[in-house]
Every structure is written in structure tokens, then in C-alpha cells.
Amino acid sequence: MGDSIPDDELEKAIDDLIRITHRYPYKPLHEAVMRTIALAGAMLLSTDGDISDEEVKILVQILHYYFTDEPEKEIVTDRKEIEGKLPQVIRTIKEKGEEDDKNFILSRLADIALADGALMDSEGSVILQVGEWLGMPAREAYRIIVQAAQAVGFRTDVKLNRIAEELRRSLQLGCKV
């Protein structure tokens, strides 16, 4: 029979095996990106007062696809807890991250905001605020939002969008049965 493996080596081997089979970001930067999306995503969902199933599903899918097998463990629903944790993870991204990391975060937040078929002003404001916290120029953050909207077929003509919204409201009020 072979020699026995010391406990500390066996424990390290088991930890390595778990890392291989359990998806979770182990680099501090990648964990910070995941947590920023989870925290800012939850903040984004609650900003317009109307949380759709599609928005929640997109947040969960993003966390699952890019980061972890257990995305629900990363989503915080308490506003004070979000506000307490978000500055810490954003600090990590500002210190260790690249522009690609920041663009990725804002793009994923835009995906969440657009999941219900509308981009509310309050949702856009949250995305722009996160961009500002990350140290991104407002113009760049806005460009990312517009790109995401165009990717799903949204028009970026603000005047046309406002006219359409006013007409929709008028029709809802005037055409009630």
C-alpha cells in the first residue's frame, strides 16, 4: 500500500477539487465585479417601484452565467445593507479593475433594467450613478446604456419616446372600457 497523505495536503486537495466543481470567483477583483452587479442590480430593481419577474430573472441569470452556481446567495434585498457593502466592492474595482470591468458592470446593469421592456429614468439614473462611483465619465456610461438599448431594439430618440409615453397614457385614460 502507498504512503498516507498528511491531513493538510489532503484538505488542500479537497479544497482544490471543490474549486474545480463549484463555480465562484476566487480573485478579489472578480468577486468585487460579481458583488457590484448583485448589489447595484438589486438597487436598480427596487428603484422604480415595479419589480418584474423578467428583471429578477435576468439578474439571477447574469450572476449564474458569469460567476456562481448559487446566484441567490449573492443578492441582498436590504437597502441599508446594499448601501453599506456597495462602496467597499466599488473601491476594489477602482483600485484593481480595468475599463473593461467597469463597462461589463454597466452593460449587465443595463441588461437588467431593459429586461421588462422599458428603461425608466430612475433606472438610468442608478446606472449613471454606479458609473460615476466607478470613476467613469458620464458620457461613457450613457453610451453603454444607449448601446444596450439599441441591442434590444430600443429607440434612443428621447422626444419620440416621450410622445409615445404621453400617447400611451392618454389612450389608457381615454379608452377604458
LOKOLNU-775445 format. One record per residue (C-alpha): residue number from 1; chain; x, y, z. Coordinates in nm, 2 decimals. Example, Ala and Ser with C-alpha at 12.3 -4.5 7.8 and 13.67 -1.06 7.14 Angstrom:
2
r nr:1 kette:A east:1.23 north:-0.45 up:0.78
r nr:2 kette:A east:1.37 north:-0.11 up:0.71
END
This chain:
177
r nr:1 kette:A east:0.00 north:0.00 up:0.00
r nr:2 kette:A east:0.10 north:0.36 up:-0.06
r nr:3 kette:A east:0.21 north:0.62 up:0.20
r nr:4 kette:A east:-0.07 north:0.80 up:0.38
r nr:5 kette:A east:-0.12 north:1.17 up:0.28
r nr:6 kette:A east:-0.08 north:1.42 up:0.56
r nr:7 kette:A east:-0.41 north:1.59 up:0.67
r nr:8 kette:A east:-0.31 north:1.94 up:0.55
r nr:9 kette:A east:-0.23 north:1.80 up:0.20
r nr:10 kette:A east:-0.55 north:1.61 up:0.18
r nr:11 kette:A east:-0.75 north:1.91 up:0.29
r nr:12 kette:A east:-0.58 north:2.13 up:0.03
r nr:13 kette:A east:-0.65 north:1.87 up:-0.24
r nr:14 kette:A east:-1.02 north:1.85 up:-0.14
r nr:15 kette:A east:-1.04 north:2.23 up:-0.15
r nr:16 kette:A east:-0.89 north:2.23 up:-0.50
r nr:17 kette:A east:-1.14 north:1.97 up:-0.61
r nr:18 kette:A east:-1.43 north:2.18 up:-0.48
r nr:19 kette:A east:-1.30 north:2.48 up:-0.66
r nr:20 kette:A east:-1.29 north:2.29 up:-0.98
r nr:21 kette:A east:-1.65 north:2.17 up:-0.94
r nr:22 kette:A east:-1.80 north:2.48 up:-0.77
r nr:23 kette:A east:-1.81 north:2.80 up:-0.97
r nr:24 kette:A east:-1.73 north:3.11 up:-0.77
r nr:25 kette:A east:-1.49 north:3.39 up:-0.84
r nr:26 kette:A east:-1.17 north:3.35 up:-0.63
r nr:27 kette:A east:-0.99 north:3.66 up:-0.74
r nr:28 kette:A east:-1.08 north:3.96 up:-0.53
r nr:29 kette:A east:-1.14 north:4.17 up:-0.85
r nr:30 kette:A east:-1.38 north:3.92 up:-1.00
r nr:31 kette:A east:-1.56 north:3.88 up:-0.67
r nr:32 kette:A east:-1.60 north:4.26 up:-0.65
r nr:33 kette:A east:-1.74 north:4.27 up:-1.00
r nr:34 kette:A east:-1.99 north:4.00 up:-0.92
r nr:35 kette:A east:-2.09 north:4.17 up:-0.59
r nr:36 kette:A east:-2.12 north:4.51 up:-0.76
r nr:37 kette:A east:-2.36 north:4.36 up:-1.02
r nr:38 kette:A east:-2.56 north:4.18 up:-0.74
r nr:39 kette:A east:-2.58 north:4.48 up:-0.51
r nr:40 kette:A east:-2.63 north:4.75 up:-0.78
r nr:41 kette:A east:-2.87 north:4.52 up:-0.96
r nr:42 kette:A east:-3.09 north:4.48 up:-0.65
r nr:43 kette:A east:-3.08 north:4.86 up:-0.60
r nr:44 kette:A east:-3.17 north:4.90 up:-0.97
r nr:45 kette:A east:-3.46 north:4.66 up:-0.94
r nr:46 kette:A east:-3.62 north:4.85 up:-0.65
r nr:47 kette:A east:-3.57 north:5.20 up:-0.79
r nr:48 kette:A east:-3.89 north:5.23 up:-1.00
r nr:49 kette:A east:-4.12 north:5.05 up:-0.75
r nr:50 kette:A east:-4.22 north:4.79 up:-1.01
r nr:51 kette:A east:-4.01 north:4.48 up:-0.99
r nr:52 kette:A east:-4.09 north:4.25 up:-1.28
r nr:53 kette:A east:-4.01 north:3.88 up:-1.28
r nr:54 kette:A east:-3.81 north:3.93 up:-1.60
r nr:55 kette:A east:-3.58 north:4.18 up:-1.43
r nr:56 kette:A east:-3.52 north:3.95 up:-1.14
r nr:57 kette:A east:-3.46 north:3.65 up:-1.37
r nr:58 kette:A east:-3.20 north:3.85 up:-1.57
r nr:59 kette:A east:-3.01 north:3.94 up:-1.25
r nr:60 kette:A east:-3.01 north:3.58 up:-1.14
r nr:61 kette:A east:-2.91 north:3.46 up:-1.49
r nr:62 kette:A east:-2.62 north:3.70 up:-1.52
r nr:63 kette:A east:-2.48 north:3.60 up:-1.18
r nr:64 kette:A east:-2.52 north:3.24 up:-1.26
r nr:65 kette:A east:-2.38 north:3.25 up:-1.62
r nr:66 kette:A east:-2.07 north:3.46 up:-1.54
r nr:67 kette:A east:-1.99 north:3.39 up:-1.17
r nr:68 kette:A east:-2.15 north:3.13 up:-0.95
r nr:69 kette:A east:-2.37 north:2.82 up:-0.92
r nr:70 kette:A east:-2.56 north:2.98 up:-0.63
r nr:71 kette:A east:-2.65 north:3.33 up:-0.75
r nr:72 kette:A east:-2.94 north:3.37 up:-0.50
r nr:73 kette:A east:-2.68 north:3.38 up:-0.22
r nr:74 kette:A east:-2.53 north:3.70 up:-0.37
r nr:75 kette:A east:-2.84 north:3.90 up:-0.39
r nr:76 kette:A east:-2.90 north:4.13 up:-0.10
r nr:77 kette:A east:-3.25 north:4.27 up:-0.05
r nr:78 kette:A east:-3.20 north:4.51 up:0.24
r nr:79 kette:A east:-3.14 north:4.87 up:0.11
r nr:80 kette:A east:-2.92 north:4.97 up:0.41
r nr:81 kette:A east:-2.70 north:4.65 up:0.37
r nr:82 kette:A east:-2.67 north:4.73 up:0.00
r nr:83 kette:A east:-2.56 north:5.09 up:0.07
r nr:84 kette:A east:-2.31 north:4.96 up:0.33
r nr:85 kette:A east:-2.15 north:4.70 up:0.10
r nr:86 kette:A east:-2.15 north:4.87 up:-0.23
r nr:87 kette:A east:-1.88 north:5.13 up:-0.16
r nr:88 kette:A east:-1.64 north:4.86 up:-0.05
r nr:89 kette:A east:-1.67 north:4.65 up:-0.37
r nr:90 kette:A east:-1.66 north:4.96 up:-0.59
r nr:91 kette:A east:-1.34 north:5.06 up:-0.42
r nr:92 kette:A east:-1.18 north:4.73 up:-0.51
r nr:93 kette:A east:-1.28 north:4.77 up:-0.87
r nr:94 kette:A east:-1.15 north:5.13 up:-0.88
r nr:95 kette:A east:-0.81 north:5.01 up:-0.73
r nr:96 kette:A east:-0.77 north:4.68 up:-0.93
r nr:97 kette:A east:-1.01 north:4.69 up:-1.22
r nr:98 kette:A east:-0.98 north:4.80 up:-1.58
r nr:99 kette:A east:-1.22 north:4.99 up:-1.80
r nr:100 kette:A east:-1.34 north:4.66 up:-1.94
r nr:101 kette:A east:-1.45 north:4.56 up:-1.59
r nr:102 kette:A east:-1.64 north:4.88 up:-1.55
r nr:103 kette:A east:-1.80 north:4.86 up:-1.89
r nr:104 kette:A east:-1.90 north:4.50 up:-1.82
r nr:105 kette:A east:-2.07 north:4.60 up:-1.49
r nr:106 kette:A east:-2.27 north:4.89 up:-1.65
r nr:107 kette:A east:-2.37 north:4.67 up:-1.95
r nr:108 kette:A east:-2.50 north:4.40 up:-1.72
r nr:109 kette:A east:-2.70 north:4.66 up:-1.52
r nr:110 kette:A east:-2.84 north:4.79 up:-1.85
r nr:111 kette:A east:-2.95 north:4.44 up:-1.94
r nr:112 kette:A east:-3.13 north:4.41 up:-1.61
r nr:113 kette:A east:-3.30 north:4.75 up:-1.65
r nr:114 kette:A east:-3.41 north:4.66 up:-2.00
r nr:115 kette:A east:-3.55 north:4.32 up:-1.92
r nr:116 kette:A east:-3.90 north:4.44 up:-1.86
r nr:117 kette:A east:-3.91 north:4.62 up:-2.20
r nr:118 kette:A east:-3.86 north:4.97 up:-2.06
r nr:119 kette:A east:-3.58 north:5.18 up:-1.93
r nr:120 kette:A east:-3.72 north:5.41 up:-1.67
r nr:121 kette:A east:-3.55 north:5.74 up:-1.59
r nr:122 kette:A east:-3.48 north:5.62 up:-1.23
r nr:123 kette:A east:-3.32 north:5.30 up:-1.36
r nr:124 kette:A east:-3.10 north:5.51 up:-1.60
r nr:125 kette:A east:-3.01 north:5.73 up:-1.31
r nr:126 kette:A east:-2.89 north:5.43 up:-1.10
r nr:127 kette:A east:-2.67 north:5.31 up:-1.38
r nr:128 kette:A east:-2.52 north:5.65 up:-1.43
r nr:129 kette:A east:-2.46 north:5.68 up:-1.06
r nr:130 kette:A east:-2.28 north:5.35 up:-1.04
r nr:131 kette:A east:-2.07 north:5.47 up:-1.34
r nr:132 kette:A east:-1.98 north:5.78 up:-1.15
r nr:133 kette:A east:-1.89 north:5.58 up:-0.84
r nr:134 kette:A east:-1.67 north:5.37 up:-1.06
r nr:135 kette:A east:-1.50 north:5.68 up:-1.19
r nr:136 kette:A east:-1.64 north:5.66 up:-1.54
r nr:137 kette:A east:-1.72 north:5.97 up:-1.74
r nr:138 kette:A east:-2.09 north:6.03 up:-1.76
r nr:139 kette:A east:-2.07 north:6.03 up:-2.14
r nr:140 kette:A east:-1.92 north:5.68 up:-2.14
r nr:141 kette:A east:-2.18 north:5.54 up:-1.90
r nr:142 kette:A east:-2.46 north:5.69 up:-2.11
r nr:143 kette:A east:-2.30 north:5.54 up:-2.43
r nr:144 kette:A east:-2.31 north:5.20 up:-2.27
r nr:145 kette:A east:-2.68 north:5.24 up:-2.18
r nr:146 kette:A east:-2.76 north:5.35 up:-2.53
r nr:147 kette:A east:-2.57 north:5.05 up:-2.68
r nr:148 kette:A east:-2.76 north:4.81 up:-2.46
r nr:149 kette:A east:-3.09 north:4.97 up:-2.55
r nr:150 kette:A east:-3.01 north:4.96 up:-2.92
r nr:151 kette:A east:-2.91 north:4.60 up:-2.89
r nr:152 kette:A east:-3.26 north:4.51 up:-2.78
r nr:153 kette:A east:-3.42 north:4.73 up:-3.04
r nr:154 kette:A east:-3.50 north:5.04 up:-2.83
r nr:155 kette:A east:-3.50 north:5.38 up:-3.00
r nr:156 kette:A east:-3.28 north:5.64 up:-2.84
r nr:157 kette:A east:-3.49 north:5.93 up:-2.97
r nr:158 kette:A east:-3.59 north:6.09 up:-2.64
r nr:159 kette:A east:-3.86 north:6.31 up:-2.79
r nr:160 kette:A east:-4.02 north:6.02 up:-2.97
r nr:161 kette:A east:-4.01 north:5.81 up:-2.65
r nr:162 kette:A east:-4.18 north:6.09 up:-2.46
r nr:163 kette:A east:-4.45 north:6.14 up:-2.72
r nr:164 kette:A east:-4.52 north:5.76 up:-2.72
r nr:165 kette:A east:-4.54 north:5.76 up:-2.34
r nr:166 kette:A east:-4.79 north:6.05 up:-2.34
r nr:167 kette:A east:-5.00 north:5.88 up:-2.61
r nr:168 kette:A east:-5.00 north:5.55 up:-2.42
r nr:169 kette:A east:-5.12 north:5.73 up:-2.10
r nr:170 kette:A east:-5.39 north:5.92 up:-2.29
r nr:171 kette:A east:-5.51 north:5.60 up:-2.46
r nr:172 kette:A east:-5.52 north:5.42 up:-2.12
r nr:173 kette:A east:-5.73 north:5.70 up:-1.97
r nr:174 kette:A east:-5.95 north:5.77 up:-2.28
r nr:175 kette:A east:-6.02 north:5.42 up:-2.39
r nr:176 kette:A east:-6.11 north:5.25 up:-2.07
r nr:177 kette:A east:-6.40 north:5.01 up:-2.11
END
